[in-house]
Amino acid sequence: MSEAIKGLDGRRLYQQVADQIRALIRAGQFPPGSRLPAERELAVQLGVSRPSLREALIALEIDGSVEIRMGSGVYVCAPGEEAYAPTRPLGESPSELMRARAAIESTVAQLAAARMTPDTLAQLRQALNAMGAEIDAGRKPLEQDRLFHLTIAAQTGNAVLTRIVRELFDDRHSPISAQMRVRFETPETWRVALAEHEAILEALGSGDPILAQAAMRMHLEASRERWTRD
């Protein structure tokens, strides 16, 4: 059954995939203490993409059903009450969230570029300078990143778009997205992201809406790849 069909029952795909893995664990195919098959093999077995499988494994890790050991594999934990309950919602799919942001914020950047002012460009420069300082200090610059994206959205003059951008960004704080950040964000990935932000600012400063649109889409699609890379 395809992922598109599986998603029609109203539950997020990662919940459904996590429940499939739970069923295999309960059936004794993966007893406590055993290691699950490699991602590629398990994704084929379940008929899902590796990003969807990865989100399901993160969901199972959050409720204590499995332990993800970086560089070693995913191990089944001793069953608790959660082993017999459906996987609870933990936020939007991080992969789907980043796809939505790429679609919406690329248009936002295009609209903002046509209305850009020196004052807003100065605010964006300040945000990136602060972002770089946080990275150099070994901290994750989430607030500075948020400020950068919301400042661009506000420059469109469209309150609805600004609200949508804010809500999509703040979904990064959901349990599943937060755990993905723990697993896949590093100082190195943040430095790459900062360079992508610099390209967005340069495009906005040029006043070229198409260039700004492309720079924003490239950044958000690259961000999704960093979270869901095979």
N, C-alpha and C positions, 0 to 999 in steps of 0.2 A: 504493500500500500504506500502511495507516495506521501511525502511530507505535506503537500498541499491538501490532500484529502484528510490526513490525520488532523490537520489544524482546524477542521470545520466543526469540531464538537465544542468549541468555546474555550477549552483549556489550552494553555500555552504548550507549544510543542515540547519544550524541555521537560514539562511535567509528565507528559505522556511517555517520553523516552525514559525518564527516570523510573516511572512505574513499570515499564517493560523490564528494566534491569532488576528492580525489586522482585518481580515475579520469578525471574531466573534464579535470584538468590534464594528465595523461599522454596523453590523447587529443588534446591540442592545442587544446581549446576555450578554455582560459585559459593562454596562454603566459607564460613568465617575464617579469616586469616589468609585466604587464597588471593592471588593476584588476578585481576580481570585481564582479559586479552588486550593486546595493544589497540590503541584507538582505531587504527585503520581497519583491523580485523573485526573489532566489535561493531564499528559503524556499518560494515558490510553485512554482518550477521543480523543487525536490527533494521537494516534498510533505511538508514538516515545519513545525513551529512555529518562530517566530523565536527563542524561548529555546533550543530544541534546536540551531538553526543557530548561534546565538551561542556556545554551549558547544563546538560542533564547530570553529568558527573559532579559539577560544582554544586548543583542543588542537593545531590545526595551527600556531598561532603558537609554542607551546611547543617543538615539534620543528623549527621553522625553515622550515616549508613556505610560510608566508605572513607578511606583515608588516602589522600593524594600525596605521594612522596615524589617530589621532583627528581627526575633522573632515575627513578626506580620503577614507578608504576602506580596503579590504583589498587588498593587492598580492601577487602571486605571486612567490616567491623562486626563485632558480636551483635546479634539482633536486639533491638530495643522495641519500644512501643511503635516507633516510627516505621518499623519494617512492615507493619500491617495496615498503615494508613496511606491514603493517596498523597502524592507529593503536593505540598501546599504552594500557592503562588508566592513567588519571591521577587516579583517585579517583572518588567517587560524583558523579553529576550534581548540581551546586549547586542547581538548581531542585527536583529530587526531594528533596534533603537538607532544604531549607527547608520543603517540604510535610510531610515526616516530623516535623520539629521542631515545626511548628505543631500537628499532630495530637497528639503526645505531650506536649509541654510545656504545652499548654493544660490538659490533664487534671492534670498535675503541679501547676500553679499552683492549680487547684481543690482538690486534696487538701492542699496546703501551707497554704492560707488557713484551713482548719479547724483546723490545728495551730499556727498562728503564735504566736510569743511576742515579748515586748518585746526580748529579747536578739537574736533573729534579725532583727527589724526594724531594730535598731541596726546590725547587721552589713551589712544590705542598704543602709542609708543611707550607711555608710562606703564601701562599694563604689561607689555612685553619685557620691559626692563625689570619690573618687579618679578615677573615670571622667571627670568633668567637668574635673578638673585636667589630665589627660593630653590631652584634646581641646584645651584652651586652650593647651597647650604645643606643639601641632602634631603630637602623636603619636597613634597608633591604640591605643585602650585595650582591647586584646584580653584581657589578663589580668584586668582589672577586670570586663569583660563576662562572661568565663568564670566568675569568682568569683560574680557576681550570680546567674547561672542555676544553678550548682551548689549554692549555698546554699539556693535555693528547693527544688531537688530533694531535698537532704538533709533538709529540714524535713518531707517526706512520711513519713519513717521507713522508706522502702522502698529497700533497697540495690540491688535490680534496676533500679528506675526511675532511681536516681542514676547507676548505671553506664551505662545507655542514654543519658541526657542528656549525660554526659561524653563518651561515644564519638561521638555525633552532633555535639557542639560541636567536638571535636578534629578532625573531618573537614574543618573549615575550613582546616586546614594542608596538605591534599592539594595537589598541583601545580595542578590545574585551579581549585580554590576560591581558592587563594592568588593566582593570576593574575586571577581575577575581582575579587578585592578590589583589586588594583592598578588595574584598569580602572575600577571603579565606586564605590569608597568614597572619600569626600572628607571634609574637616572638616565640611562642611555636612550630609552624610548622617549623620555620627556625631552631630551635635547633634540632628537629628531623632530618631535612635535613642535618645539620652539622654532626650528628652522622653517617648518611649514607655515607657522603663524607669521613669521617674517615675510614670507612670500605673499601671504594674504595682504598684509599691511602695504607692501610695495605695490601690489595690484590696485588696492583701494586708492593709494596716493597718486597713481597714474591717471585716475579718473576713467579707467577702461572697465565698463561693467562686465564684459564678456571675460576678460582676464581675471577679474575678481571672482566671478562665478566659478571659473575653472580652478582657481587656486583653492577656494573653499571646498569644492567637491573633492579635489585631490587629497586635501588634508583629512577630511572625514572618512573617505574611503580607505586611506592609508591607516587611519586610526582603527578602523574595523579590522583590517588585515592584521594589525599588531595584536588584537584581542583574539582573533579567530583563526590565525594562520595555521596551516597544516603542519 
